[in-house]
Amino acid sequence: MVAPVCAAVILRSGKVLLARRGPGRRHAGKWEFPGGRIEEGETPAAALVRELREEFGIEAEVGAEASRSRHVYDDGEIELIALLVPRFTGELKPVEHDRISWVEARRLLEYDLAPADVLIAEVVAAHRRRKRYRGAHPRRFAEKYKELGADPKALAKARARGSTPAGSHLPVMLAEVLEALEPLAGASVLDCTLGWGGHAQAVAARMGPEGSIIGLDRDGEELDRAAERLGSLGGNILVRRCDFAGARQALRGLGKEGVDALLADLGVSSMQLDRPERGMSFKTDGPLDMRMDRSQGQTAAEWLACASEAQVADALARFGDEPDAKAIAARLAVLAAAGRAAKTTSDLAAAVATAKRLKPGRFQKKDAFSAHPAARTFQALRMVVNSESEELSALLRDLPSLVRSGGRAVFLTFHSGEEALVQEALASQTVAGLWLGPLTAPRKPSPEEARENPRSRSARLWRVVRS
């Protein structure tokens, strides 16, 4: 027979109450969370209210359950249910204890605890109060603890308002990508831009135990996270840190001449966009970095400091299709000359706003589906800093040698510059007989996906089959 017992985690000013057992009791001299037996017909909360009234003379307000565990003693087994007590009224007057102490949660395990109370102390000590944020809802990336913790309700709410949940990435056109890469059973697949691994995870589920995936990414920080996540799912997945221009060398290093399917998702992952320290987004203030690989190369701030006004204007026009490229470049040059060069994402966004003569209220996105006035500028600088056009050109040049006869190559592009490079390369290679023709128009995301994931709305899917 298991005897139910309740225990109180009584909180006051960030500390927890411990009481020391008096002489003549089992485990005398040891510390415990006060409580007692749950009588037949009592709920744990009602029993705890009664016990605290009898033992300490206080009226307690009982909250959520903190832990539940079982313990075996010589005279039987107990089920110990610990409940939070956020508030109480009255003055503590111990009856069965000879001493009480208010203890910081992190120091609970320093006390000589009764055996059954150790687990409660471990649970409470491990808990950390989340950082508070201003306003009714969290805005900063690190404060979105529910989304970062993969809380289902928080994830659903984020998607319902047209946002990508913090710390995750929704794979773009997933169903269409899987269809374009088929057949996948037993195939070897090269994912040139592994990112969060959303596409790779779905591909691995389709290919079976005989298939294999090689995932490449130049972003070592996100590659480590993806490798850990994908590794926990099982499957034959290898990861290598390199840009997609190094795909040919990566395959040779693995002793492979080619693959059955190749995927290159040219979009920026949500984790990179959402993390303020990466400096890729106007949403939150952060250092103007923008590098995919933060271990090398110039930051966006450093490139702007070295580039001429004409070079900045050319980059914004060429890589961002920015209609106000000259005005923005001129504004950045004025700031640099005055010793106020853009060093943060907020600096850059403010410069764009001034150049476009926009008031603060008009410089905000209306919703997740509208374009931000600074989006083209941020895109262009990111492409320059990471040499994205050069990298893509190199991958397209090597593409026919990476895919076996009958193999499939799939590209996801997100803006006109990428589309032009991919279309031109695939069209010319198709004319040369390297791909089965004719080259078809790219597919677009469904209206449903564009609503659920606004970052997919500019995506275009290109597919070719090796001759």
N, C-alpha and C positions, 0 to 999 in steps of 0.2 A: 504494500500500500504506500503510495507516494503522498506525503503531507505537503500541501501548498503553503508557502510562506511568502510574506511580502516584505519588501525593504524600501526605504525612502532615500532618494537622492535629493536632499534638501539644499536648495540654492539660495545664496544671498551675496550680492555684490561680487559675483564671479567666483565665489568660493563654495565649498561643499561641506556639509556637517558630518563629522565622524564622532562616534561615541565609544568610550572604552568600557568593556564589560566589567562589572563589579565582582568582588570576591564571592566564591561559592557557586558561580555559574560555569557552565562548560566554556572553555576557551577564555577563562578569566584573565584580565589584563590585556587582551587583544582588542583591536579597534574594529568597529563594524558600522555599517549603514543601519540606522535604527529601523525597527519593524517588528513583525511577529507573525504568529500563525493566522491563517485565513480560516475562519470558522465555516461550517457547512451552511450553504445558502448565501454566503457573503461574496461580493465581488472583491477582487484585489484592491480596488480603490477604496471601497467602503471599509475593508479591514484595515487598511493603512491609516485612514482617518481616525478609526477607533484606537488603534495602537498608539498613534502619536498623541492622542488626547490622554490616554491612560499613562503613557511613559513620560511625557514631557509637558502635559497640560496646555498644548497648543491646538488651534483649529487650523487644519491644513487644507490647501487647495491642491488636489492631485491632478497631474498632467499625464503626458504620454509615457508609454512603457520604454524603459531604457535598456533592459536586458532580461533574459530568461534562461535559467540553467538548472541542472539537476546535480545533486550531491548525495553521496552515500555515506552514512555514518554507521557505527556499530549497532545502533538501535533502530535503524530504518533509513529511508530515502526521502529527501525533500526536493520540491521544485521551488526555486527561489525566483520570485518575480520582482524586479526592481522598477520603481515608478518615480518619475520626476515630480518634485514638489517645488514649483516656482515661487509660491507665496504661502505665508502662514501668519496668523495673528496670535498674540499672547507672548508671554515670557517663558523661555525654555527653562524648565525645572526638572532635571533628570531624576528618575525614580529608581531605575534598575542599573544605571551606569554611574561610575564614580568620576567621570570626566568627559567633557566634550571639547571639540576643537574645530574651528573653521579652517579648511585646508584648500589651497590652490589645487585645481584639478590635476595639474601636471605633477604634483608632489604626492598624490594619494598613495602611490605604490611605495613610498618611502616609509610608510607606517606599517607596524606589525599587525597585519589584518587577520581576522578570522578566515579560515580556509575558503568558506563559501562566498566571502565578500571580495575575494581577489579579482574574480572575473568582472564584477561590477566596476571595481576601481580601474581595471584595464580599459573597459569600454568608455568610462567617463574621462579618463586621462587622455585617451586617444582623440576625443572630440575636441575640435577647435571651433570657436565661434567664428562664423563667416564675417568678413569685413562688411561694414555697413556702407550703403551708398546713398547718394542724395536723390530726393524725389521718390516717386511711387514705384518706379521700375528701374532695374539695373541698366546702365547704358554702356559702361566700360566692359571690355572683353573679359577681364579677370573677375568681374563681379557677377557674371552670368553663371553662377555656380550650379544652378539647376540644369542648364543646357550643357555645361561642361561635364556634369555628372551623368548625362544621358537620361535625365528624368523624362519618362514618356510624355507626360502632360506638357512639360516645358517645350519639348521638341515639337509636339503637335501644334502648340500655340505659335511657335516661331514660324513653322511652315505655313500656318493659316494666315499669318499677316504678310506672307511673301518674303520671309527672311530665311537665310540658311542658319541653322542652329550653331551657336558658338562652339568652336573646337571640332567641327565636323565638316564634311564636304559631300554634297549631293552629286553623284556621278551624272554627267550630262548625257541625255539621249541614250540611256543604258540599254533599253530594249532594242533600239535601232543599231547600236554598236554590236551587241551580241548577234543580231541577225546578220549584220554585214561581215562579221568575222567567221561565221559558220562555213564548214563544219569544224567543230572544236573538239570532238571526242578524240583523245590521244594526241592532240596537236601540240606543237611547240609554238609559243607565242612570245613576242617581244613587245613589252609595254615601254615605249620610249620615254614616257613622262608619268612615272608611277604615282606621284602625288600622295593622296590619302589612301589609294589602293582600292577605290570603290569599283572601278571597272575590272581590275585584276581579281578581286574577290569573286565577282559574278562569273568571270571567265573560268576561274579555277573550279567553280561548282559545275560548270558545263563540260569540262574536258576530261574529268575522271582521273583515276590514279595513274594512267599511262601518259597523261599530258604534263607539260611543264611550262612555267612562266619565268621569263627573265625581266625583271623590273629595273629600269634605269631612272635616275633623277640626280640632278646636280645639286639639289638642296639637301645637304647632309642632315640638317636638323629634322626636316620632315621625313626624310628617308628612314632615319632611325625609328621614328614613331610608326611609320607604315610597316616596316619590317617586323617590329614587335607585335603589332596588331595582326598582320597577316600570318605570322609564325604561329600565333596562338590558335589560328583556325585550321592548321594543318595544310597538307597539299605540297606539291613540288614547286616551290617558289624561290628563286634566287634573286637577290638584289645587288646592284652595283652602282656606285656613286660616279656618275659621269653625265655630261650633257648629251642631248640626243645626236649631236654631231659626232660623238664618239661611239655611236652604236656599232659601227663596223668593227672597230678595234675591240669593243667589249665582247662581241660574238667570237672573234678570233681567239681572244683570251680564254674563252670557254671551250674552244675546239669545235665550234659550230660554223658551218659554211652558210647557213641560212635558216629561216624559220618558216612555219606554215602560215603564220598570221602576224601582222604588225599593226600596232595601234599607237598613234601620236595625238594625244589630247593637248592642244596648244594653249589651253586656257590656264589662268593662274588659279591655284587652289584657294579655297575659302580660308584655310588656315593661314596662308600667307597674307591674304587681304585683311583678315580680321585681327591679326596680332599686331598691336601698335608698334612694337619694337622693330618690325620689319619695314615700316615706313612706306608701305605700298598703297595706302588708302587715305582719302581725305576724311573718312568717317571719324577717326580719332587722332589726337595729336601724338606724334612720335618723331624720332630722328628721321631725316630725309635720306634713307638708306636705299631701299628698293632692290638690293642685290639678291639674286636667287641663292648664291653661295656667298655667305657673309665672311668666309675665310680669305677671300681674295678679291682684287679688283677695286675700282673706284665706286664710292657711293654716289647717289644722285646729287647730293650737295657738293661733293668734290668735282663732279663733272661740270656742274653749272658754274663753279668757281673758275674753271679753266676754259670753258667754251666761250666763243665770241657771241655777240648778239645775233649775228647772221647764222651761226651754227645752231643756236637754240631755236630760232625761227624756222629753219629748215627741218630740224628734227620734229618739231611740233606739227608742221604741215605734212611732212612725209609719213610719219608713223602714227599720227593722231588725227589726221584730216581736220585739224583745228582751224576754223575760219579766222580766228583772232590771233593766229600764231605770231605775227609781227608785233602786235600790241602787247602780248604777254611777254615776249622776249625783251621788248623795250622796257617794260616795267621791271623785270628781273635785273636788267642792266643798270637801271637807275638805283635800285636798292643796293646792288653790289658796289656801285661807285660811292654810295653814302655809308658804306661799312655795315649795311644791314642785309647782306646776302641771305637768301633762303636757306635755312638749316633744318627746319622741321616741316612736317606735312602741313601744319597750320600756316606757316610762313608762305608756302607755295600756294595753298588754296586762297589765302588773302591776296596774294599778288595777282592771281587769276581774276578774282572778284573785282579788284581795282581796275585791271586792264579791260574787263568787260563792262565796267561802269555799273556794277550790280550792287544794290543795297543788301545789307545782311539778310533781310527776310527773303529776298529773292535768290539767295545763294544756297538755299537748302533744297534737298530733294523733297518733292511733295509726298512721295511714297516709294516703296521698294521697286516699283516698276518704272519710275521716271528716271531720266538721265540727269546726272549731276553736271553743272557747268565746268567743273574741273576734271571730269573723267578723261577727256581726250588728252589733256596735258599730262596727267599721271600715267596714262597708258604709254604715251610717246617716250617719256623719260625712262620708264621701266624697260622699254624695248631697247633704248640706247645703252643704258647701263649694263644690260645683260646680253648685248649683241644678238638679240633674238632673230633678226632677219638673216644674219650671217650663219647662225646655227641652223636655222631651218633650211637655208639654201644648201648647206653641206649635207644635211640628212636627205633632202630630195635628190641630190646628186648621187648619193650612195644607194638610194632606195632599191633599184633593180637588183643589186648584188646582195641585198639583205633578205629577199623573199624568194623562196623556192618556186619552181614551176607549179602552177595551180594555186599558189598561195595568195592570200588576201592582204591588202594594205588599206588601212582606214585612217583618215585624218579628221580631226575636229578643229575647225578654224573659228575665230571669234571676231575678226575685223577685216576690213577690205584689203589691208596690206598682206595679211596671211593668205587670204583667199586668192589674191592675184598670183603670189608665188606658187602656191599649191596647184592652182589651175594651169598655169603656164607650164610647170614642170611635168605634170601628169599628162597634159595634152600632147606635148612634144614627145614624150616617151611612148605614148600610145601610138602616135603616128610612126614612130620608129619601130613599132612591132613588139615593144617590151611588155605592154599590157594589152589584154583583150579589149577591143574597142566596140563601139565608140565610148568616149568619156561622157558619162551622164551628169546631169545637173546635180548639185548637192542637195541632200535632204535637210529639212528644217525641223526643229522640235515641234511637237504637237502643241496646240493651244492650251491643253490641260497642263503640260509640263511648264510652259512659259508662265502660266499663272502661279503654279506651285513653287517654281524655282526661277525667279526673274533673271538670275545670272546665266540662264541657258538661252535666253531669247535671241541672242545674236549668233548662236552656234550654227554651223553648217557642217554636214557630214559628207565626206568624199570617200569613194570606194573604188578600188581597181583590183583586178585579178591578174596575176603574172601569167604570161603566155608560155 
